[in-house]
Each structure stands twice: as C-alpha cells, then as structure tokens.
Amino acid sequence: MQATKRPQDENFPVASLLLSREHRGAVLAFYRFARMADDIADAPDLSAPEKLIRLETLEQALVSGDAACPEAARLHAVDGRYGTGIAEARSLLRAFRQDVVKARYLDWSELTSYCTLSAEPVGRFLLRLHRECEAAQGPADALCTALQILNHLQDCRADRETLNRIYVPLAWLDRAGGETAFFEPSRASRRRDVLDAMLDRVDDLIDRARALPERLQNRRLRAQSIATIILAERLSRRLRQHDPVLTRVRIGRIDAARAFLGGFGGTGARLANSDPRVTAAAVMRSGSSFRLGMQSLSPERRRAIHAVYAFCRAVDDIADGIAPASEKRRFLAEWRREIDRLHRAPQTPIGRELARASSLYKLPVEECHALIDGMETDCADRVRLADDRALDQYARRVAGSVGALSIRIFGAPRAHDFAVQLGRTLQLVNILRDVDEDAARERVYIPLSRLAQLGMTDAPAAVLVADPRFARVCETLAADARAAFAAADEALTRLDRSSLKPAILMMESYRRILDRLEVRGWGTRTGKLQLTATDRLQLFTRAMRAA
C-alpha cells in the first residue's frame, strides 16, 4: 500500500532539519510505520474485519522485525538501537484499531483518552529517543494531544464525509443542535461557539506545553518543540478566524518558515521559565480594567496578582463557555485537584505560579475553592438565586474570594473584611451591568424574592428582564450598591490607602460604571456599558494621588 502522505505534507514538523541527522533517520522510520498503519485504518476499499487483520499482521511484523515488511523492520531496528519505538508504535496501533470500529466520541474525556493512544506515544518516542528526563513528559503529552485535536478540528468536514468519523464529542455537538445541525453550512454561529469552546481547551493544553522546551536537554529537540508550539498556536488562531466546515484551514509556508526560525533561536542557552508569560498573557488578552491597578504593584507582586487573575479567568471561562454542564463541572474538578496540588507538584503554568504566590504571600487556598464553588453555580444551564442570602453567598464566592486573595498580595492582609465587602459591591455592579448578557445565558442574579415583591414570578430570563417591573428591582439593587460604596469609603479612613491602590482603582472604576448605569436608566438598556481609555486614565491618576 502506497503512503497517502509524505513527512512534508503534515501540518507539524516531522524529522525536520532542526533535529540531528542521526535522530532524523529514527524519526522517519517511526513516521513511515505510523503512516502505513494509518492508511490501513483509513483505506476506503477495505472492510473493517480486513483492516483489523492487516493491522494485526503489521504489529506481528513489528515485534518480530519481519524483513518482508520494510517499515516494520526499520522501526524494529530503531528500537534495538535506542530502546524505543516498538511500545509506542503498538499504542498507535491500538488507536488505529479504535478508528476502525469507533466513529463517535461521547465527551471530552473519551476524546482525550483516544489521544493518549493516537498522539502522546509520538512525543514519548521522541523523548526516549533523545534520552530526555521524565519531567518533560507531561508538557509533551499536552502538546501532542493539542496537535491531535487541532487536526481533528481542521479535518472535521473531510473526516465525516470520507470516513464517517467525528471527533467533536457528541455532547458538544448537541450544544449546536446535533450532528446534522453542526455541519449545516448556514449554522455557522452556533458551530462557532462549539469550535471556540474546544479551542479554549486546546489553548489550555498549549499553555501546559510551553514548559517543554525549557525542560529539554537536547538543543535540537528543544528547537523542534519550540517550532511545533508556534505552529500549534498559529493553527489554533486560524481555526478561530475561519470555519473548517466551510473552508480548508491550513498552515502556510510562511508560518512554517517563521516557526523554523523561532525554533532555531532556541538552540542556544537554556530558556527562562515560561510560566509567568502564560499568566501575563491571560491578563493582556482579557482587556480587563484590573490591568491598570496591577501596574501600580512592584514586579514581584504584579507577577503574583497575574497568577490569581489568570486562575480566575480560567475558571470563569469554563463556566461561561458553551460546553455541556457536566463537562464544565469536570473541568472545574480538575482545577480543584490542581489547587490541592499547589504545595506539592502543580501540573499547569497557572498552578505553578499560584503556588509561588501562595508561598510568598500566604494565600488562603480555601478561597480558590470558594471561587470554584461560585463557578459551579454558573455552570448550570439555568441560574436563579432564591433570595438575598443566596445572592450574598454567590457574591462572596465569586468576588469576595478574589478580594481575599488579592489583598494579601497588595500587602494589606488586615484589610480582609474590606476586600470581601468590596468584592460583593463590585459584583452587584457586575450584575446590574450584565443583565442582558446574563439573560442570554438564562441567568438571572437578581433574587427571585425581590422580583416577587413586585408581583413577578419566575419565567424565562428574557421574559423577566423585559418586564417593566424589572427596572424597578434594578433600582433597589443599585441603591444597595451605592450604600456599599459609601461604607467602603468610610472603611478606607481606617486603612493604609497606600497599599490599597489597586483596590481603590477598581472601586472607583466600578463606581463610575454605576454612575453611568443610573444616568442611562434601567429600562432602556442598549449594549454593555464599558469605561473608555480616557476614563481609565483619569481613574488611575486619581487613585494614585489619593492613595
């Protein structure tokens, strides 16, 4: 059977010139064996039983080194020389057998379990071939899984049409109305939501992979890993910009050349820790008004607050994404486990940075769990709060926890109560600002007990927020927020304002948002109200002078 692809036809570098000549030969042997097995599994003219027989025969040839199958014999020889190749290729063969008999995946866990067979063995082969240490395995696994899922998304239409395989999990397809609706060209908007949610998970894997180059001893392998990460980032961005159901999304030669040059630059001295760059990038991407407050901190404290903010952003994005509620809870459970590992061996760049911040500033990690508790509330397909007590609990979890963590980084642990109460105040403003955005997600955070006081009963969120009486309830919540700002002003008279500059800036930013909301009124909401760059500069200057 003639191979359907050559190494240069692949998305990501295979035995590139960045590797040594000696290792390139071994990598090509592994690639050609894997390509032969993949072509058997995908062959349109073979029945499923015949594919399985051929894959079994191929495995026997690999184990025995049968010269009648040159691809198998070459890889067998590689294993004899380097002690790697056969075990990893047999894992791939399990994946190819799975491709023969399994065409759909229920959820994200099933998909990533498939990737442990179909992708991770490739990275492990490269690590063992270069005699790399075990510390590189986790980031390498993350990168390989990311590459595999990117390929699945890139080829989603072709895989369905030619192989009747779909690697977008069924539970995620349901969020777009099911398989047929997902692949319907005219349903681009709903499909986009699902694709972006999957790419969020892929980007998290890429972030985990960023630690790989700095953990590699072999400079050439380090260079190839850098180039591969650059290409993964590029393909992820392209898939966000273009619809793979409507058009073929590709990485071009210019992208490959830039990646090669980027990788070549990594062949020199050992690389710096990439974790701070991951958390800083999360802050930059957010465009949050919190950024100005962070700039007033020393570099060490800013690095710590970046870690807290990146963690908050990660769990919030999970809760706000389109993934099924059960999947969201599973992703949050992974973060719980990461928080529990902070003082042992965190596995993510955000976790490692949080662990560092926790050690330096004695952060109460139970506040991280409290934030996750709040995000679990938001994971539900429908959110309602029964009364003011439920609202206070929710605000304490999603906002008070952030204040409790941040205040220690600011150097004012005695301002704990102030920070928790300010967090509640800011959350009230968030609720008032985001009424329509939340309603689109079937979320209503104004307590049902307050609505009931005006004769309103629970209904679909769009119906509730369109009721003229809803505006009157917003007025009462705004009055509560206004009183809370006054209480914060009074509390500040007893606190060290110089160490609370970022908190003061956030307080003044949200107070101005509330001012604008009240001027606009609660019955004529049009779009999401945001502060301008001029607003932020004025507030920053005022906060710095007042502190």
C-alpha positions in Angstrom: 0.0 0.0 0.0 1.5 3.3 -1.1 1.6 6.0 1.6 -1.0 8.8 1.2 1.2 11.5 2.8 4.9 12.4 3.0 6.5 14.0 6.0 6.5 17.4 4.3 2.7 17.1 3.8 2.0 17.1 7.5 0.9 20.1 9.5 3.7 19.9 12.0 7.4 19.2 11.5 8.4 15.5 11.1 12.1 14.8 11.2 12.8 18.4 10.4 16.3 19.8 9.8 16.2 21.1 13.4 16.9 17.5 14.5 20.3 15.8 14.2 20.8 13.6 11.1 21.1 10.5 13.4 17.8 11.2 15.1 16.0 12.2 11.8 16.5 8.7 10.4 14.9 7.1 13.5 12.0 9.6 13.4 11.4 8.9 9.8 11.3 5.1 10.5 8.7 5.7 13.2 6.7 8.1 10.9 6.6 5.7 7.9 5.4 2.8 10.1 2.7 5.0 11.6 1.7 6.3 8.2 1.3 2.7 6.8 -0.9 1.8 9.8 -3.0 5.0 9.5 -3.5 4.3 5.8 -4.8 0.8 6.5 -7.2 2.1 9.1 -8.5 4.8 6.6 -8.5 2.7 3.5 -11.9 3.2 1.7 -11.7 -0.2 -0.2 -11.1 -2.4 2.8 -13.8 -3.8 5.1 -13.4 -3.4 8.9 -12.5 -7.0 9.5 -9.8 -6.9 6.8 -8.4 -3.7 8.3 -8.1 -5.3 11.7 -6.4 -8.4 10.2 -3.9 -6.2 8.4 -3.2 -4.1 11.5 -2.6 -7.3 13.5 -0.2 -8.6 10.8 1.6 -5.3 10.9 2.0 -5.5 14.6 3.4 -9.0 14.4 5.9 -7.9 11.8 7.0 -5.0 14.1 7.6 -7.2 17.1 9.5 -9.8 15.1 11.3 -7.4 12.8 10.0 -9.2 9.7 12.1 -8.1 6.7 9.1 -8.8 4.4 7.6 -5.5 5.8 10.4 -2.9 5.5 8.6 -0.3 7.5 8.2 -2.7 10.4 11.7 -4.0 10.1 13.2 -0.5 10.2 11.3 0.5 13.3 12.2 -2.8 15.0 15.9 -2.0 14.3 15.4 1.5 15.8 14.1 0.0 18.9 17.0 -2.4 19.1 19.4 0.5 18.9 17.7 3.2 21.0 15.4 1.1 23.3 12.2 2.9 22.0 9.8 2.6 19.1 8.0 -0.7 19.4 6.0 0.0 22.6 5.0 3.5 21.3 4.0 2.1 17.9 1.9 -0.6 19.4 0.0 2.1 21.3 -0.6 3.8 18.0 -1.9 0.5 16.5 -4.5 0.4 19.3 -5.7 3.8 18.3 -5.9 2.8 14.6 -7.9 -0.3 15.6 -10.2 2.0 17.5 -10.6 4.1 14.4 -11.8 1.1 12.5 -14.6 0.3 15.0 -15.4 3.6 16.7 -16.7 6.7 14.8 -18.1 8.9 17.5 -16.9 10.1 21.0 -19.3 10.9 23.8 -17.4 13.6 25.7 -14.1 15.4 26.1 -12.8 12.6 28.4 -13.3 10.0 25.7 -11.7 12.1 23.1 -8.6 12.8 25.2 -8.4 9.1 26.2 -8.2 8.4 22.5 -5.4 11.0 22.2 -3.4 9.1 24.8 -3.1 6.3 22.3 -3.1 8.2 19.0 -0.9 11.2 19.8 1.0 11.0 23.1 3.2 8.0 22.1 4.7 10.1 19.4 6.0 12.6 21.9 7.2 9.9 24.2 9.1 8.2 21.4 10.9 11.5 20.7 11.7 12.0 24.4 13.1 8.5 24.8 15.0 8.7 21.6 16.8 11.7 22.8 17.3 10.3 26.4 15.3 13.1 27.9 14.2 13.2 31.6 10.7 12.3 32.9 9.9 16.0 33.7 9.4 16.7 30.0 6.7 14.0 29.6 3.7 16.0 31.0 4.2 19.0 28.7 5.0 16.7 25.8 1.7 14.8 26.3 -0.2 18.1 26.4 1.4 19.3 23.2 0.7 16.0 21.4 -3.0 16.0 22.5 -3.3 19.6 21.4 -1.9 18.8 18.0 -4.2 15.8 17.6 -7.4 17.8 18.4 -6.3 20.7 16.2 -6.0 18.2 13.3 -9.4 16.7 14.2 -11.0 20.2 14.0 -9.1 21.1 10.9 -10.3 17.9 9.1 -13.8 17.7 10.7 -15.7 18.0 7.5 -13.4 15.6 5.5 -13.4 13.1 8.3 -17.2 13.0 8.3 -17.6 12.9 4.5 -14.9 10.4 3.7 -14.6 8.2 6.8 -17.8 8.8 8.7 -15.8 9.8 11.7 -16.5 12.7 14.0 -14.1 13.7 16.8 -16.2 16.6 18.1 -17.8 14.9 21.1 -21.5 14.1 20.8 -22.3 16.1 24.0 -20.7 19.2 22.4 -22.5 18.6 19.1 -25.7 18.7 21.0 -25.0 22.3 22.0 -25.2 23.2 18.3 -28.4 21.2 17.8 -26.9 17.9 17.0 -24.6 16.4 14.3 -26.6 17.4 11.3 -27.1 21.0 12.5 -23.4 21.3 13.4 -22.3 20.5 9.9 -25.1 22.6 8.2 -23.2 25.4 6.5 -25.8 28.0 7.4 -25.5 27.3 11.2 -22.1 29.0 11.5 -22.9 31.0 14.6 -23.8 28.1 16.8 -21.0 26.0 15.4 -18.5 28.8 16.1 -19.5 28.7 19.8 -18.7 24.9 19.9 -15.4 25.3 18.0 -14.2 28.1 20.2 -15.1 26.2 23.3 -13.0 23.3 22.1 -10.2 25.6 21.1 -10.3 27.1 24.7 -9.4 23.6 25.9 -6.7 23.2 23.2 -5.1 26.5 24.1 -5.0 25.4 27.7 -3.1 22.3 26.5 -0.7 24.5 24.5 -0.1 26.6 27.6 0.8 23.5 29.5 3.2 22.5 26.7 5.1 25.8 27.0 7.2 24.4 29.7 8.5 21.6 27.4 11.4 23.5 25.7 13.0 24.6 29.0 12.8 21.0 30.3 14.7 19.5 27.3 18.4 18.9 27.4 18.9 18.2 23.7 19.1 21.6 22.0 17.9 20.4 18.6 14.8 18.7 20.1 14.2 21.9 22.1 14.3 23.8 18.8 11.8 21.5 17.2 9.5 21.7 20.2 9.5 25.5 20.0 8.7 25.4 16.3 5.9 22.9 16.9 4.3 25.1 19.7 4.5 28.1 17.4 2.7 26.2 14.7 0.1 24.9 17.1 -0.6 28.5 18.3 -0.9 29.6 14.7 -3.4 26.8 13.7 -5.5 27.5 16.8 -5.8 31.2 15.8 -6.6 30.3 12.2 -9.3 27.9 13.4 -10.8 30.7 15.4 -10.8 33.0 12.4 -12.1 30.6 9.8 -14.8 27.9 9.8 -13.3 24.5 9.0 -16.7 23.2 7.9 -16.8 25.9 5.1 -13.2 26.0 4.1 -9.9 24.2 4.5 -7.9 25.8 7.2 -4.2 25.5 6.6 -0.8 26.5 7.9 1.2 28.1 5.1 4.9 28.0 4.2 5.4 31.4 5.7 4.1 30.1 9.0 6.4 27.1 8.8 9.4 29.3 8.0 8.7 31.6 11.0 8.3 28.6 13.2 11.6 27.2 12.0 13.4 30.4 12.7 11.7 30.6 16.1 12.8 27.1 16.9 16.3 27.8 15.6 16.6 30.6 18.1 16.0 28.1 20.9 19.1 26.1 20.2 21.3 28.4 22.3 21.2 28.8 26.1 18.7 27.3 28.4 15.3 29.1 28.3 13.7 31.1 31.0 10.7 29.9 32.9 7.7 30.3 30.6 5.0 30.2 33.4 5.0 34.0 34.1 4.5 34.7 30.4 1.4 32.4 30.4 -0.3 34.3 33.3 0.7 37.7 32.0 -0.7 36.8 28.6 -4.0 35.8 30.2 -4.2 39.3 31.7 -3.4 41.0 28.4 -6.0 39.0 26.5 -8.7 39.9 28.9 -8.6 43.6 28.4 -9.8 43.9 32.0 -9.8 47.2 33.8 -8.0 45.3 36.6 -4.8 45.7 34.5 -4.3 49.3 35.4 -4.4 48.5 39.1 -1.9 45.8 38.6 0.6 48.2 37.0 0.9 50.1 40.4 2.4 47.0 42.0 6.0 46.0 42.3 7.1 43.4 39.7 7.0 40.6 42.2 3.5 41.5 43.5 2.4 42.0 39.9 3.6 38.5 39.0 1.6 37.1 41.9 -1.6 39.0 41.0 -1.3 37.9 37.4 -1.4 34.3 38.7 -4.6 35.0 40.7 -6.2 36.7 37.8 -5.2 34.0 35.3 -6.8 31.4 37.6 -9.9 33.5 37.9 -10.1 33.9 34.1 -9.6 30.2 33.5 -12.4 29.0 35.8 -14.7 31.8 34.7 -14.2 30.9 31.0 -15.1 27.4 31.8 -18.3 28.5 33.5 -19.2 30.9 30.7 -18.4 28.5 27.8 -20.8 26.5 25.7 -19.6 23.1 26.9 -22.2 20.8 28.4 -22.7 21.5 32.2 -21.4 18.0 33.1 -18.2 18.8 31.2 -17.8 22.2 32.8 -18.1 20.6 36.2 -15.4 18.0 35.2 -13.1 20.8 34.1 -13.6 22.6 37.4 -13.0 19.4 39.3 -9.6 19.3 37.5 -8.9 22.7 38.9 -9.8 21.6 42.4 -7.3 18.9 42.1 -4.7 21.4 40.8 -5.4 23.7 43.8 -4.9 20.7 46.1 -1.5 20.1 44.5 -0.3 23.7 44.9 2.1 22.8 47.8 3.2 19.6 46.2 3.5 19.4 42.4 1.1 21.6 40.4 0.9 20.5 36.8 -0.2 23.7 35.0 1.6 27.0 34.5 -1.1 28.9 36.3 -1.0 26.3 39.2 2.8 26.7 39.5 2.5 30.5 39.5 -0.3 30.3 42.1 1.9 28.0 44.2 4.7 30.6 44.1 2.3 33.4 45.0 0.8 31.3 47.8 4.2 30.7 49.3 5.3 34.3 49.1 2.1 35.9 50.4 0.5 33.1 52.4 -2.6 33.0 50.2 -5.5 31.1 51.7 -6.1 28.4 49.2 -9.6 27.7 50.5 -10.5 31.0 48.7 -9.6 29.3 45.4 -12.0 26.5 46.3 -14.6 29.1 47.2 -14.2 30.7 43.8 -14.7 27.3 42.1 -17.8 26.8 44.2 -19.2 30.0 42.7 -18.3 28.9 39.2 -20.1 25.7 39.7 -23.3 27.8 40.2 -22.7 29.4 36.9 -22.2 26.0 35.2 -25.9 25.3 35.3 -27.9 25.7 32.1 -30.3 27.9 34.2 -29.3 30.1 37.1 -31.7 31.7 39.6 -30.9 33.0 43.1 -33.8 32.5 45.6 -33.2 35.4 48.0 -30.6 38.0 49.3 -28.9 35.3 51.3 -28.2 33.3 48.2 -27.0 36.4 46.4 -24.6 37.2 49.3 -23.3 33.7 49.2 -22.8 33.8 45.5 -21.0 37.2 45.6 -18.8 36.0 48.5 -17.7 33.1 46.4 -17.1 34.7 43.0 -15.9 38.1 44.1 -15.1 38.1 47.9 -12.7 35.2 47.3 -10.8 37.2 44.7 -10.6 40.2 47.2 -9.4 37.9 50.0 -6.6 36.6 47.8 -5.6 39.9 46.2 -5.5 41.9 49.5 -2.6 39.7 50.7 -0.7 40.3 47.5 -1.2 44.0 47.9 0.4 43.8 51.3 -2.7 44.7 53.4 -3.9 41.4 55.0 -5.6 43.4 57.8 -8.0 44.8 55.1 -9.6 41.3 54.6 -13.1 42.4 55.6 -12.9 45.5 53.5 -11.8 43.4 50.5 -14.6 40.8 50.9 -17.2 43.5 51.2 -15.8 45.5 48.3 -15.9 42.3 46.2 -19.6 42.0 47.0 -20.1 45.6 45.9 -18.3 45.2 42.6 -20.3 42.0 42.0 -23.6 43.9 42.4 -22.4 46.4 39.8 -21.5 43.5 37.5 -24.9 42.0 37.9 -26.6 45.3 37.0 -24.2 46.0 34.1 -24.6 42.5 32.6 -28.3 41.9 32.9 -28.9 41.2 29.2 -25.7 39.3 28.6 -26.5 37.1 31.6 -30.2 36.7 30.4 -28.9 35.4 27.1 -27.3 32.5 29.1 -30.5 32.0 31.0 -29.0 33.6 34.2 -30.8 36.0 36.5 -28.9 37.0 39.5 -31.4 39.5 41.0 -33.0 37.4 43.7 -36.5 35.9 43.0 -37.6 37.2 46.4 -37.0 40.8 45.2 -38.9 40.1 42.0 -41.8 38.6 44.0 -42.2 41.9 46.0 -43.4 43.5 42.7 -45.6 40.5 41.8 -43.1 38.9 39.4 -42.8 35.1 39.3 -40.0 33.1 37.7 -40.1 32.8 33.9 -37.6 32.6 31.1 -34.8 35.1 31.6 -35.6 37.1 28.5 -39.2 37.5 29.8 -38.1 38.6 33.2 -35.6 41.3 32.1 -38.1 42.7 29.6 -40.8 43.2 32.2 -41.1 46.9 33.1 -41.1 46.0 36.8 -37.6 44.5 36.4 -36.2 48.0 36.1 -37.6 49.0 39.5 -35.9 46.0 41.1 -32.6 47.1 39.5 -33.1 50.5 41.1 -33.2 48.9 44.6 -30.1 46.8 43.9 -28.3 49.9 42.7 -29.2 51.7 45.9 -27.7 48.8 47.8 -24.5 49.1 45.7 -24.4 52.9 46.3 -24.7 52.4 50.1 -22.0 49.8 49.9 -19.6 52.2 48.2 -20.3 54.7 51.0 -19.4 52.0 53.5 -16.2 51.3 51.7 -15.3 54.9 51.7 -15.7 55.0 55.5 -13.7 51.8 55.9 -10.8 53.3 54.0 -10.4 56.1 56.5 -9.1 53.4 59.0 -6.9 51.6 56.5 -3.5 52.1 54.8 -4.6 53.6 51.5 -1.1 53.4 50.0 -1.1 49.6 50.0 -4.7 49.5 48.6 -4.0 51.5 45.4 -5.2 48.6 43.1 -8.4 48.1 45.2 -9.1 51.8 45.2 -8.7 52.0 41.5 -11.2 49.1 41.0 -13.6 50.7 43.4 -13.6 54.0 41.6 -13.9 52.3 38.2 -17.0 50.4 39.3 -18.4 53.4 41.0 -18.2 55.3 37.7 -19.9 52.4 35.9 -22.7 52.6 38.4 -23.0 56.3 37.8 -23.3 55.8 34.1 -25.9 53.0 34.6 -28.0 55.2 36.7 -27.8 58.0 34.2 -28.8 55.7 31.4 -31.7 54.2 33.3 -32.7 50.6 33.9 -35.5 50.3 31.3 -33.5 51.4 28.2 -30.5 49.1 28.2 -28.5 49.2 25.0 -25.4 47.1 24.8 -22.8 46.5 27.5 -21.6 49.7 29.2 -17.8 49.9 29.4 -15.3 52.6 30.5 -13.3 54.3 27.9 -9.5 54.6 27.8 -9.8 58.2 29.0 -12.0 57.1 31.9 -9.4 54.6 32.9 -6.5 57.0 32.7 -8.4 59.6 34.8 -9.3 57.0 37.4 -5.7 55.7 37.5 -4.4 59.2 38.1 -7.0 59.9 40.8 -6.3 56.6 42.6 -2.6 57.2 42.6 -3.0 60.7 44.0 -5.5 59.7 46.6 -3.5 56.7 47.9 
